[in-house]
Amino acid sequence: MDVRPSWRGLAGIGTAVLISLPMQHDRNPVPPPSPPPAADPGVGVEVRGEISLPPLLAGTFTATVKTWDTTAADERIDHARAAGLLLDAGVRWKSTGDCADRRRPYCTSLEAIRYGTLMRTVDLRRDSGCPVTVTGGTETRHADGRYSHGTGYKVDLAHNRCLDAYVTRTYRYWRTRADGAALYRAAPSDVWADEPTHWDVLFR
């Protein structure tokens, strides 16, 4: 018997093999997404918007994120950095003497203020939705003490209707100070003193 190879059969086998092979490469691969830029640890950021998710998690939501580092609350920062953080958050600061010299009582200085005190002021602006203006910081003229303006724990905040209403509604009345100022207490240990021209605020 004369046996001859069947090219038709071999072609069929070759075709079947080629069809069964999976695609190994895409000529135009999609690059992986770039990582988001690192957040500045010195700024409180509120993130709101639509976020794209994989099909199984599809949907949109609103997220609020606090990005300041609470473990650095006792760090002391200089006036320029402190003023920049306030400005970025929409918080004003002003001085009757139009100056920032810590040694002069008519100036408003943020030199060596606690990072935690400053960022709690930023949190207040966001949480209350009220205008916030710092009128007193670490400058001389304030009473001494462990938790005082000079040690970076206190700020003076100008009165306005919105802020006054927020404080008296949100925090509980505690007692009246010897000088007649009503004190409001916020857990765990923040104290707001209602002085004639401003709130004297202790952020601990």
C-alpha contacts under 8 A as a table, 3 or more apart, distances in Angstrom:
res1	aa1	res2	aa2	distance
6	S	9	G	5.37
6	S	10	L	6.55
7	W	10	L	5.03
7	W	11	A	5.98
8	R	11	A	5.15
8	R	12	G	6.22
9	G	12	G	5.06
9	G	13	I	6.35
10	L	13	I	5.07
10	L	14	G	6.14
11	A	14	G	4.99
11	A	15	T	5.99
12	G	15	T	5.08
12	G	16	A	6.16
13	I	16	A	5.09
13	I	17	V	6.26
14	G	17	V	5.15
14	G	18	L	6.21
15	T	18	L	5.16
15	T	19	I	6.15
16	A	19	I	5.21
16	A	20	S	6.23
17	V	20	S	5.24
17	V	21	L	6.48
18	L	21	L	5.46
19	I	22	P	7.98
23	M	26	D	7.67
26	D	29	P	5.45
39	A	43	V	7.98
39	A	67	T	7.41
40	D	43	V	5.79
40	D	67	T	7.90
41	P	44	G	7.79
41	P	67	T	6.19
41	P	68	W	5.22
41	P	69	D	6.22
42	G	67	T	7.79
42	G	68	W	5.66
42	G	69	D	7.47
42	G	85	L	7.26
43	V	67	T	6.56
43	V	68	W	5.76
43	V	85	L	6.42
43	V	88	D	7.99
43	V	119	M	7.94
44	G	65	V	7.94
44	G	66	K	5.47
44	G	67	T	5.09
44	G	68	W	5.31
44	G	89	A	7.64
44	G	119	M	7.34
44	G	122	V	7.27
44	G	123	D	7.52
45	V	64	T	7.97
45	V	65	V	6.23
45	V	66	K	5.81
45	V	67	T	5.97
46	E	63	A	7.74
46	E	64	T	5.12
46	E	65	V	5.33
46	E	66	K	6.65
47	V	62	T	7.64
47	V	63	A	5.85
47	V	64	T	5.33
47	V	65	V	6.09
48	R	62	T	5.23
48	R	63	A	5.59
48	R	64	T	6.59
49	G	60	T	7.93
49	G	61	F	7.15
49	G	62	T	5.85
49	G	63	A	7.63
50	E	60	T	5.18
50	E	61	F	6.21
50	E	62	T	7.07
51	I	59	G	7.66
51	I	60	T	5.69
51	I	61	F	6.99
52	S	58	A	6.98
52	S	59	G	7.22
52	S	60	T	7.13
53	L	56	L	7.83
53	L	57	L	5.57
53	L	58	A	5.10
53	L	59	G	6.93
54	P	57	L	5.41
54	P	58	A	5.79
55	P	58	A	4.90
68	W	119	M	7.37
69	D	72	A	5.61
69	D	73	A	7.20
70	T	73	A	5.18
70	T	116	G	6.88
71	T	74	D	7.83
72	A	75	E	5.45
72	A	115	Y	6.93
72	A	116	G	7.18
73	A	114	R	6.45
73	A	115	Y	5.08
73	A	116	G	3.85
73	A	117	T	7.37
74	D	114	R	5.42
74	D	115	Y	6.13
74	D	116	G	6.23
75	E	114	R	5.66
75	E	115	Y	5.46
75	E	116	G	7.63
76	R	112	A	4.76
76	R	113	I	5.42
76	R	114	R	4.71
76	R	115	Y	5.86
76	R	152	G	7.77
77	I	81	R	6.70
77	I	82	A	6.54
77	I	111	E	6.61
77	I	112	A	5.02
77	I	113	I	5.89
77	I	114	R	6.58
77	I	115	Y	6.30
78	D	81	R	5.67
78	D	82	A	6.20
78	D	110	L	6.75
78	D	111	E	4.59
78	D	112	A	5.31
78	D	113	I	7.17
79	H	82	A	5.09
79	H	83	A	5.94
79	H	100	A	7.88
79	H	109	S	6.58
79	H	110	L	4.61
79	H	111	E	4.26
79	H	112	A	7.10
79	H	113	I	7.88
80	A	83	A	5.26
80	A	84	G	6.20
80	A	111	E	7.97
81	R	84	G	5.09
81	R	85	L	6.28
82	A	85	L	5.22
82	A	86	L	6.33
82	A	110	L	6.39
82	A	111	E	7.81
82	A	113	I	7.84
82	A	118	L	7.07
83	A	86	L	5.17
83	A	87	L	6.14
83	A	93	W	7.59
83	A	110	L	7.27
84	G	87	L	5.07
84	G	88	D	6.13
85	L	88	D	5.18
85	L	89	A	6.38
86	L	89	A	5.18
86	L	90	G	6.29
86	L	91	V	4.86
86	L	92	R	6.64
86	L	93	W	7.89
86	L	118	L	7.71
86	L	122	V	6.64
87	L	90	G	5.13
87	L	91	V	5.47
87	L	92	R	6.35
88	D	91	V	7.54
89	A	122	V	6.18
89	A	125	R	7.65
90	G	125	R	7.61
91	V	122	V	6.97
91	V	125	R	6.90
91	V	131	P	7.18
91	V	132	V	5.40
91	V	133	T	5.90
91	V	134	V	7.54
92	R	132	V	6.41
92	R	133	T	4.56
92	R	134	V	6.15
93	W	108	T	7.81
93	W	133	T	5.17
93	W	134	V	4.37
93	W	135	T	5.89
94	K	98	D	7.02
94	K	108	T	6.66
94	K	133	T	7.14
94	K	134	V	6.39
94	K	135	T	5.41
95	S	98	D	4.82
95	S	99	C	6.13
95	S	100	A	7.47
95	S	106	Y	7.06
95	S	107	C	5.33
95	S	108	T	4.95
95	S	135	T	6.08
95	S	136	G	7.76
96	T	99	C	7.85
96	T	106	Y	6.05
96	T	107	C	6.49
96	T	108	T	7.77
97	G	106	Y	5.31
97	G	107	C	5.29
97	G	108	T	7.98
98	D	107	C	6.56
98	D	108	T	7.93
99	C	106	Y	7.88
99	C	107	C	4.92
99	C	108	T	6.46
99	C	109	S	7.78
100	A	107	C	5.14
100	A	108	T	5.04
100	A	109	S	4.50
100	A	110	L	7.51
101	D	104	R	5.65
101	D	107	C	5.87
101	D	108	T	7.13
101	D	109	S	5.95
101	D	139	E	7.17
102	R	105	P	7.46
102	R	107	C	6.84
102	R	108	T	7.11
102	R	109	S	5.13
102	R	110	L	7.76
102	R	111	E	6.81
102	R	138	T	6.49
102	R	139	E	4.13
102	R	140	T	6.23
103	R	139	E	6.08
103	R	140	T	5.71
104	R	107	C	5.64
104	R	139	E	6.65
104	R	140	T	6.24
105	P	108	T	7.85
105	P	139	E	6.13
105	P	140	T	5.09
105	P	141	R	5.07
107	C	139	E	6.76
108	T	135	T	6.26
108	T	136	G	5.26
108	T	137	G	5.87
108	T	138	T	7.45
108	T	139	E	6.07
109	S	136	G	7.08
109	S	137	G	5.33
109	S	138	T	5.52
109	S	139	E	5.20
110	L	113	I	5.45
110	L	137	G	5.28
110	L	138	T	5.63
110	L	139	E	7.52
111	E	138	T	6.41
111	E	139	E	7.98
112	A	138	T	7.20
112	A	151	T	7.91
112	A	152	G	6.48
113	I	117	T	7.08
113	I	118	L	7.12
113	I	137	G	7.31
113	I	138	T	6.37
113	I	151	T	7.22
113	I	152	G	4.14
113	I	153	Y	7.15
114	R	117	T	5.20
114	R	118	L	6.43
114	R	151	T	7.89
114	R	152	G	4.93
114	R	153	Y	6.35
115	Y	118	L	5.22
115	Y	119	M	6.17
116	G	119	M	5.18
116	G	120	R	5.98
116	G	203	F	7.81
116	G	204	R	7.99
117	T	120	R	5.23
117	T	121	T	6.43
117	T	152	G	7.12
117	T	153	Y	5.87
117	T	154	K	6.99
117	T	155	V	7.78
117	T	203	F	5.56
117	T	204	R	7.35
118	L	121	T	5.18
118	L	122	V	6.54
119	M	122	V	4.80
119	M	123	D	6.13
120	R	123	D	4.87
120	R	124	L	6.15
120	R	203	F	7.13
121	T	124	L	5.02
121	T	125	R	6.48
122	V	125	R	5.21
122	V	126	R	6.59
123	D	126	R	5.22
123	D	127	D	5.95
124	L	127	D	5.12
124	L	128	S	5.75
124	L	129	G	7.93
125	R	128	S	5.59
125	R	129	G	5.70
125	R	130	C	5.99
125	R	131	P	6.76
125	R	132	V	6.04
126	R	129	G	5.38
126	R	130	C	7.81
128	S	163	L	7.32
128	S	166	Y	6.56
130	C	162	C	5.57
130	C	163	L	5.67
131	P	160	N	7.69
131	P	162	C	7.43
131	P	163	L	7.13
132	V	157	L	6.71
132	V	158	A	7.11
132	V	163	L	7.47
133	T	157	L	5.54
133	T	158	A	5.57
134	V	137	G	7.43
134	V	155	V	6.77
134	V	156	D	5.75
134	V	157	L	4.71
134	V	158	A	6.46
135	T	155	V	7.56
135	T	156	D	5.34
135	T	157	L	5.72
135	T	158	A	6.28
135	T	198	H	7.95
136	G	139	E	7.26
136	G	155	V	5.44
136	G	156	D	4.50
136	G	157	L	7.13
137	G	149	H	5.94
137	G	150	G	7.78
137	G	152	G	7.39
137	G	154	K	6.70
137	G	155	V	4.94
137	G	156	D	6.59
138	T	149	H	4.90
138	T	150	G	4.73
138	T	151	T	7.13
138	T	152	G	5.97
138	T	154	K	7.76
138	T	155	V	7.76
139	E	142	H	7.49
139	E	149	H	7.38
139	E	150	G	6.69
140	T	150	G	7.00
142	H	148	S	7.75
142	H	149	H	6.38
142	H	150	G	7.26
143	A	148	S	6.90
143	A	149	H	7.52
144	D	148	S	5.95
144	D	149	H	7.55
144	D	150	G	6.75
145	G	148	S	5.24
145	G	150	G	7.96
145	G	151	T	7.74
146	R	151	T	6.68
147	Y	151	T	6.32
147	Y	152	G	7.59
147	Y	153	Y	5.48
147	Y	154	K	7.26
147	Y	202	L	7.41
148	S	151	T	5.38
148	S	152	G	6.50
148	S	153	Y	5.48
148	S	154	K	5.58
148	S	202	L	7.56
149	H	152	G	5.20
149	H	153	Y	5.73
149	H	154	K	4.55
149	H	155	V	6.48
150	G	153	Y	7.66
150	G	154	K	7.96
151	T	154	K	7.93
153	Y	202	L	5.87
153	Y	203	F	5.73
153	Y	204	R	6.57
154	K	200	D	7.10
154	K	201	V	5.46
154	K	202	L	4.60
154	K	203	F	6.18
155	V	200	D	6.22
155	V	201	V	5.46
155	V	202	L	6.91
156	D	198	H	6.11
156	D	199	W	5.52
156	D	200	D	4.69
156	D	201	V	6.06
157	L	198	H	5.38
157	L	199	W	5.06
157	L	200	D	6.66
157	L	201	V	7.39
158	A	197	T	6.59
158	A	198	H	4.42
158	A	199	W	6.33
159	H	163	L	6.70
159	H	164	D	6.37
159	H	197	T	6.42
159	H	198	H	5.01
159	H	199	W	6.56
160	N	163	L	5.50
160	N	164	D	5.98
161	R	164	D	5.21
161	R	165	A	6.10
162	C	165	A	5.34
162	C	166	Y	6.19
163	L	166	Y	5.00
163	L	167	V	6.16
164	D	167	V	5.35
164	D	168	T	6.26
165	A	168	T	5.37
165	A	169	R	5.98
166	Y	169	R	5.30
166	Y	170	T	5.79
167	V	170	T	5.26
167	V	171	Y	5.67
167	V	184	Y	7.79
168	T	171	Y	5.75
168	T	172	R	7.03
168	T	173	Y	7.47
168	T	184	Y	7.40
169	R	172	R	7.57
171	Y	184	Y	5.89
171	Y	185	R	5.81
171	Y	186	A	5.37
172	R	184	Y	5.45
172	R	185	R	5.67
172	R	186	A	6.95
173	Y	182	A	7.49
173	Y	183	L	6.12
173	Y	184	Y	4.41
173	Y	185	R	6.41
174	W	182	A	7.75
174	W	183	L	5.49
174	W	184	Y	5.14
174	W	185	R	5.85
175	R	182	A	6.18
175	R	183	L	5.37
175	R	184	Y	7.30
176	T	179	D	7.99
176	T	180	G	5.81
176	T	181	A	5.66
176	T	182	A	4.50
176	T	183	L	5.68
177	R	180	G	5.27
177	R	181	A	5.20
177	R	182	A	6.24
177	R	183	L	6.69
178	A	181	A	7.35
181	A	193	A	5.87
181	A	194	D	5.25
181	A	195	E	5.57
182	A	193	A	5.80
182	A	194	D	5.32
182	A	195	E	7.77
183	L	191	V	6.68
183	L	192	W	5.57
183	L	193	A	4.62
183	L	194	D	6.39
184	Y	191	V	5.82
184	Y	192	W	5.03
184	Y	193	A	6.54
185	R	189	S	7.01
185	R	190	D	5.84
185	R	191	V	4.68
185	R	192	W	6.27
186	A	189	S	6.24
186	A	190	D	5.01
186	A	191	V	6.25
186	A	192	W	7.94
187	A	190	D	6.28
189	S	203	F	7.52
189	S	204	R	6.11
190	D	201	V	7.39
190	D	202	L	5.39
190	D	203	F	5.02
190	D	204	R	5.80
191	V	201	V	5.87
191	V	202	L	5.14
191	V	203	F	7.12
192	W	199	W	6.27
192	W	200	D	5.84
192	W	201	V	4.64
192	W	202	L	6.49
193	A	199	W	5.56
193	A	200	D	4.96
193	A	201	V	6.33
194	D	198	H	6.68
194	D	199	W	5.03
194	D	200	D	6.66
195	E	198	H	5.38
195	E	199	W	5.74
195	E	200	D	6.71
